[in-house]
């Protein structure tokens, strides 16, 4: 492995077997299949994929919580399967929505306890706890017991916990999930500056927010059904669709949006979702000529077109083009 790689995997695989009590017991479920990935020191790297794509399995392997079935994974130059304790000295992890901490302890006491697991001295631990509580807006909650905190407050405490140890490599799994807009913006700014100021620090981010990945990440990997489909900078990924036309339509309703446009020529990919009582449709087409059959199909189905917009490709369009559905859609 190159010395400037924080994370690398080679032909990494993970297979599960269905439990005996489940239907189809003994059947193999492939969560990861031949994953090759390189993340450089100092990178803010994004991992995007729909539910069940393999993101969580990959993160668990890289953080030594799960053993790979095949292939190899190295973090901070160390094989995660052969020497997990050494890997843990260099990393930390924050998962959005996780429930952690001891309820009878205060926020400050929980963070102090965690800092001692990593051997931080008294002065350093106190300084970092104060700094991180200020960043997440919880200075006034330092003496509050955990069981009095809301879910959002707990999540902010978990975020603070992840950075107190000043890890070489940190894994953020949906860190802003469920947080309010202002708090999410503050945490995004902190994450961006944390990597930029600390040149040799590395951050791997998984998120359901495409704009977050586009704004923060140096490079992004898109994963689906256990395979990496693409890996590049957000700008290069969007540039790959420059020869296509991207249209966003809003209609009041359609009886069968999943099958409505099958067979129409010129459609590269299509996704839809409900938002504010309207059906929003996203089309990536080879040429603008493909738009007329789409509109005709909507009219035949008695759908009322509310708006139509042509726009520049976004990271979400790239995702839809590769995966064949939106990030929040079921496979």
ABEGO torsion letter per residue (X at the ends): XBAABABBBBGBBBBBBBBAABBGBGBBBBABBGBBBBBBBGBBBBBBBBBGAGAAAAAAAAAGABBBABEBBBBGGBBAAABAAAAAAABBBBBBGBBBEBAABBAAAAAAAAAAAAGBBAAAAAAAAAAAAAAAGAAAAAABBAAABBAAAAAAAAAAAAAAAGBABBBBBGAABGBBAAAAAAAAAAAAAAAAABAABBBBBBBABAAAAAAABABBBBBBGGBBABBBBAAAAAAAAAABBBBBBBBABBABAAAAABGBBGBABBBBBBBGGBBBBBBBBABAAAAAAAAAAAAAAGBBBABBBBBBBBAAAAAAAAAGBBAABBX
